Structure formats: structure tokens, C-alpha cells
């Protein structure tokens, strides 16, 4: 098993994502497990959206989230094949709809604590998982994004799913926040 961790600076645009995909492909025929951070400055924007929402500025929070959705979708269109892009866009739109609902909840609660900060930041990692896995699929590799909509209450379930994918010669793409829990 070969662990590959991609920092936000390594997956911030079309060029860096292409280089990251090449790095993953060089790890083959080994069994790479890919851990990703959020793209570029996504976390900072997500945190700002969460803060604005809790401060009762849902319009600005929604505009920030919509900007991220658009950015991720446009980037996906540039870096994935047309057949893969349809699925990528669908997954990203679903994820950002979920984020929109989360921001509405923060608006209603009127608070943005550390737990809410971690939750809102996780949307960036989850979007990166979708993008990187689909870039690899565009290159004819069997990659599976974790965190599309899954919530692992038991880390053993996540470990089991990762091991099953490796046995099927698939490449798991996992939020970096799960790295320590998996023992990497």
C-alpha cells in the first residue's frame, strides 16, 4: 500500500491537478491510497461563509458557497473527460446543495463554533475527493471518492471499505482529515 497525500497547494488549479494525477499514476501498479486537502483557498472561503451565515448574513454566505460551486464545476469541466464530467458535476452539485442546507442551519443557530468550523471545512475536502477521483477516472483508472455523502460513524467501516477497494485494484481518494483515524 502506497500513501499519497495531496496538499491544497498541489491541487489548486488545472496544471497542479494534472501533475498530482501523474504522481498517482507513477505509484501504479502499487496500491495507492490518496488523501486530499481542499483545493487551494477553499477552506478559507468555506470558513468565511460559515462565519457570515452565523452572523446572520445568509446572502453573502450563499454567494461565497455558490462561487465555490461554480469554481469546482468549471475546473471539473476542464480536467475531466466529457463522459466523466456529467457524474462529477452531479456529485459536486449535490455536495454544494448539502453545504447550502448546512449554512442555513448555521444561520438559524446563530453560532459558529469549532465543531461547525470542522464540518464546514470538510466540504472542501469532500469536493477535492470527487474531483481527484474523477480526474483519475478520466485517465481510465478505477478511483473511488470517499466523502461524497457518506458519514462514517465507525472508523472500522471506513477501514473495511478502503481495504475492499484496494483488493479490487481501485484507488480510494479520501479526505485528509480521515488519515490519522485510518492509521496512516
Secondary structure by P-SEA (a helix, b strand, c coil): cbbbbbcccccccaaaaaaaaaaaaaacccbbbbbbccccaaaaaaaaaaaaaaacaaaaaaaaaaaaaaaaaaaaaacccaaaaaaaaaaaaaaaaaaaaaaaaaaaaccccaaaaaaaaaaaaaaaaaaaaaaaaaaccbbbbcccccccccaaaaaaaaaaaaaacbbbbbcccccccccc
